[in-house]
C-alpha cells in the first residue's frame, strides 16, 4: 500500500512531534512525523493516500496551539545548485 507524505506549515515553534502525531492520528494511521524545531514546519506520513487527503481536508487552516496550520501534499525535495 502506498503511503502519502504531507507538509505541515505555520506550526508553533513549541509544537512537538507527539502533538502533531495525535492531531493527525484522528484521520488514520500515522507512519512517521518529523517536526523541525524552531522552523515552524514539518512532515507527516500517513498510511494511505485517502487518509492523507482526509487529514489535509480536515486540518488545513485549523488552529493548532494558537497557529492556523497549513497542510498540503509534500513536494519532492529539489536539488539545489550552488553558484559561486
N, C-alpha and C positions, 0 to 999 in steps of 0.2 A: 504494500500500500504506500502511496506517495504522501510524504509529509509536506507541509506548507509553512514557509517562514514569513513572519510579519515584522515590519518595522514599527517600533513604538517610540514616538517622539513627544517632546514637551513634558517629560517626566520631571517631577520634583526631584531635586538633587539628593534628597534623603530617601527616596523610594528604593526599597530593597527588591532583590530578585524574588524573595518569598512573597512579598506583596503583589508583585506582577503575576507570579505563578497562580496565586489564589484568585486573582481577578479574572484571569483568562481561563482557569480550570472550570468555571461555570459554563463554558461553551464547548468543552470537550477535553480530550487528552492533551496535556501539555508535555511535549517531548523534551524541550530544553528552554531555558531562559538565560539571557545574557544582558545585564544592565551595566553600562559603562559609568562608573562612579564619577560624579562631578561633571558629567557631559550632558545629562538630561535626555538620554535616549538609550534604546536597547533593542533586542530582538527576541521574539517568541516563536518557537517552532511548535506547531500544532500537529496532531496525529494525522489529520486528513485535510484535504483542500476544503471540504464542506465545513469542518469545524473552524478552520481559519476564517472562512467567509462569514460564518455566524458571529465569531468574535469581533471581526472588523466592523460588521454592520452594527452590532450592539454597542461597541465601546468607543468607536471613533467620535471624538468631540465631547466625551463624557468626562466628568470630574474624577480625578484620582489624586487624593492627598492635596487638594487645593489647586490643581492644574488641569486644564482641559487637554487631555491627551490626544495625540494624532496616531491613528492606526492605519497602516497601509501595507500592501504587499512589499516585501523586501526585494530590492533590485540586486542583481549580481554585482559584486564589487568590481569597480572599474580599475583597470591597470593605470597606474599613474606614471606619466613620463616627466622626468625632471630635466629642465633645461638649464644649462649653465651659461 
